[in-house]
Amino acid sequence: MKNGQLKPGYNIQAATTNQYVVDFALYPNPTEFKTLEPFLKQMPTLNKFDKIVADAGYGSEYNHSMLEKEYPDKKYYIPYTMYEKEKTRKYKNDPTKLAN
């Protein structure tokens, strides 16, 4: 903040099934990718589910490798961080992007 204010950086995680919250936790770090592993480890009902779904904020190489190693019996769906941006027309038509 350029105005001298400090903002707290908290992150709340919630696990849901059929739109019902089955678990939640509060973490002191503002980024999501650091909270996936501790959240899954503290979740007592995790063994009742066969899928782990998260948004792109959790998409890191560490999280993907951790899920493969720690939870090989579960399917997980986490897009990488640039997934949505790469699908836009502006990104696809930008000649400065290496993939184009």
C-alpha positions as CSV (number, residue, x, y, z in Angstrom):
1,M,0.0,0.0,0.0
2,K,1.5,3.3,-1.0
3,N,-0.6,5.2,1.6
4,G,1.2,3.8,4.6
5,Q,-1.5,1.3,5.5
6,L,-0.9,-2.3,6.3
7,K,-3.5,-4.8,5.3
8,P,-3.8,-8.2,7.0
9,G,-3.1,-11.2,4.7
10,Y,-5.5,-14.0,5.8
11,N,-6.8,-16.8,3.7
12,I,-9.8,-18.9,4.5
13,Q,-10.2,-22.3,2.9
14,A,-13.5,-24.2,2.7
15,A,-14.2,-27.7,1.5
16,T,-17.7,-28.3,0.1
17,T,-19.7,-31.2,-1.2
18,N,-23.1,-30.6,-2.9
19,Q,-22.9,-27.0,-1.8
20,Y,-22.5,-27.8,1.9
21,V,-19.4,-26.8,3.8
22,V,-17.8,-29.9,5.3
23,D,-14.6,-28.3,6.6
24,F,-12.9,-24.9,6.8
25,A,-9.6,-23.4,8.1
26,L,-8.0,-20.0,8.4
27,Y,-4.4,-19.4,7.4
28,P,-2.1,-16.4,8.0
29,N,-0.6,-16.3,4.5
30,P,-2.3,-14.3,1.7
31,T,-1.5,-16.8,-1.2
32,E,-3.5,-19.9,-1.9
33,F,-0.8,-22.2,-3.2
34,K,0.8,-22.4,0.2
35,T,-2.4,-23.5,1.9
36,L,-3.5,-26.6,-0.1
37,E,-1.2,-29.2,1.6
38,P,-1.9,-28.1,5.2
39,F,-5.6,-27.8,4.5
40,L,-5.8,-31.4,3.1
41,K,-3.7,-32.8,5.9
42,Q,-6.0,-31.3,8.6
43,M,-9.2,-32.4,6.9
44,P,-10.7,-35.4,8.8
45,T,-13.3,-36.2,6.1
46,L,-10.9,-36.3,3.1
47,N,-11.0,-40.1,2.9
48,K,-14.8,-39.9,2.0
49,F,-14.1,-38.0,-1.2
50,D,-12.4,-39.2,-4.4
51,K,-11.9,-35.9,-6.2
52,I,-10.0,-32.7,-5.2
53,V,-11.0,-29.6,-7.2
54,A,-9.4,-26.2,-6.8
55,D,-9.0,-23.0,-8.8
56,A,-5.9,-21.7,-10.5
57,G,-4.6,-20.0,-7.4
58,Y,-3.6,-23.5,-6.2
59,G,-1.9,-24.4,-9.5
60,S,1.8,-24.8,-8.7
61,E,4.3,-27.5,-9.6
62,Y,4.7,-28.2,-5.9
63,N,1.0,-28.8,-5.3
64,H,0.6,-31.1,-8.4
65,S,3.6,-33.2,-7.3
66,M,2.4,-33.3,-3.7
67,L,-1.0,-34.5,-4.8
68,E,0.5,-37.2,-7.0
69,K,2.7,-38.4,-4.2
70,E,0.4,-38.1,-1.1
71,Y,-3.0,-38.8,-2.7
72,P,-2.4,-41.3,-5.6
73,D,-5.9,-42.7,-5.2
74,K,-7.7,-39.4,-5.7
75,K,-8.3,-37.5,-8.9
76,Y,-7.5,-33.8,-8.8
77,Y,-8.5,-30.9,-11.1
78,I,-6.4,-27.8,-10.7
79,P,-5.8,-25.6,-13.8
80,Y,-2.4,-24.0,-14.1
81,T,-2.2,-20.3,-13.4
82,M,-2.3,-19.0,-17.0
83,Y,-5.0,-21.4,-18.2
84,E,-7.8,-18.8,-18.4
85,K,-5.6,-16.1,-19.8
86,E,-4.3,-18.3,-22.6
87,K,-7.8,-19.0,-23.8
88,T,-8.6,-15.3,-24.5
89,R,-8.5,-13.9,-28.0
90,K,-6.2,-11.1,-27.0
91,Y,-3.6,-13.6,-25.7
92,K,-3.9,-15.9,-28.8
93,N,-3.4,-13.0,-31.2
94,D,-0.4,-11.4,-29.3
95,P,2.7,-11.9,-31.5
96,T,5.0,-11.2,-28.6
97,K,3.9,-14.4,-26.8
98,L,6.3,-17.3,-27.4
99,A,3.6,-19.8,-27.9
100,N,2.1,-17.8,-30.8
